[in-house]
Amino acid sequence: MSGLSSSHKFIERVGNELNNIAHVLLLFVLWVAVLWSTTASVVDILHKGTPSLDDLLLFFIYLEILAMIGIYFQTKRMPVRFLIYIAITAITRVLVVDIKVMSNITIITYTGAIALLAIAILVIKYSSARFPGGSPDQS
């Protein structure tokens, strides 16, 4: 019976390690893709001659993704708040670009979504301050 237990632990360790390797590789691919997209955006701006507000907001999205990846590599935790920041910036970008052709209900819907996401950030910040959790290994 102990042979089964030790082989189970070995398989679990190997599985966890393979999962960690896949996680790091995919984050590296995402990092490369963000840098590639940023470079393409810079080239487009240089061809246009001047950046638009749309371009600047896109750069904020790129920066937030890179910051999220950096935080993961430093802390081994994926900051959910950064995903919400990215969503807020993306919705803001859509509003800025398309507001002239949007109906009032669409504008209200998008701004409501931004407000809900902002509230979600407050709830997450409050919850993590009020109820700090241990590492995932402490379950």
N, C-alpha and C positions, 0 to 999 in steps of 0.2 A: 504494500500500500504506500510505503514511503517513496518508492520508485515513481509511482504515479504522481505523487505530490511534487517531487523534485522536477519531474519532466514538465508538469503543469506550470510550475514557477519559471522554468527555463523558457518555455513557449511564451509565457506572459511577458517576460523580460525582453525577449526578441521582438515580440509584437509591439511593445511599447517603444523600443528603440527604432524599429522600422517606421512607426508612426511619427516619431520625433524627426527622423531624417526626412520623411516626406513633407512634413510641416515646414521645415527649414528650407528645403529645396523649392517648394511652392512660393514661400515668401520671397526667396531670392528671385524667382522668375517674375513675381509681381513687382519687385523693386526694379528690375531691369526694364519691365514694361512701362513703369511710371517714368523712368528716366528717358526712355525712348519716346514716349508720348510728349514729355516736356520738351525734348529736343525738337520734335516735329512742330510743336506749337510755337517755339521760338523762331524756327525757320519761317513759318507762316506769318508771324508778326513782322519779321524782317522784310518779307515780300510785300506786306501791306503798307509798311512804313511806320505804323503806329499801333500800339495795343489798344484794344477796346476794353470796356468794363467786363464784358463776357470773357475775354482772354485772362484778365486779372483774376476773376473768380475761379476760372479753371486752374490757374496756378495755385490758388489756395487749396483747391481739392487735391492737387498733386502733393502739396506740402503736408496736408493732413494725412494722406495715405503713407507718405514717407515717415512722418512722425510716429504713426501707429506701428509701422514695421520696426522702427528703431526702438520704441518702447517694448515691443515684444522681445526683441533680441536682448534687451537689458534686463527685463524683469520676468520673462517667460510667461507673461500674461497678456491677453489680447484686450486692450482697453475699449470696452463697448461704447463709452462716451464718444470716442473719436469717430466711430461709425455714425453716430447720431450727428456729430458736427459735420461730417461729410454730407449726410443727407440734407441737413439744413442749408449748407452751401450750394448743393446741387439744385435744390428747389428754388433758392434765391436766384441762382443763375438763370433758370428757366423763366422766372418772373421778370428779371431784368431784360432778357432777350425778347420775350414774346408778349410783354404786357400790353402792347398796342393792339394786338389782334385777339386778346383773350376777352371772354365774356366776364361780366362782373361776378357771376357765380363761380367761375373758374378761379378768378383772383382770390375770392373769399375762401375757396376750398384750399388753395395753395398756402395762403397766409394762416389759415386754421391748422394746416398740417405742420407748418413751421412752429406755431404756438404749442401744439401738442408735443412736438419733438423737444422744444425748449423745456416744457414741463417734465418730460421724461428725464432729461438731463438733471434737473433739480431733484427729482425723486431718487435717481441713482446716486447723486452726490450725497444727499441726505442719508439715504440708506447705508451707503458705505461708511459714512462718518459715524452714524448712530450704531450700526451693527457691523463692526469690522470683522471680516472673515479670516480664517487661517488659510494656510496653503491647501491646495486641493488634495494633498496627500494625508491631511489630518482628518479625513472623514470617518 
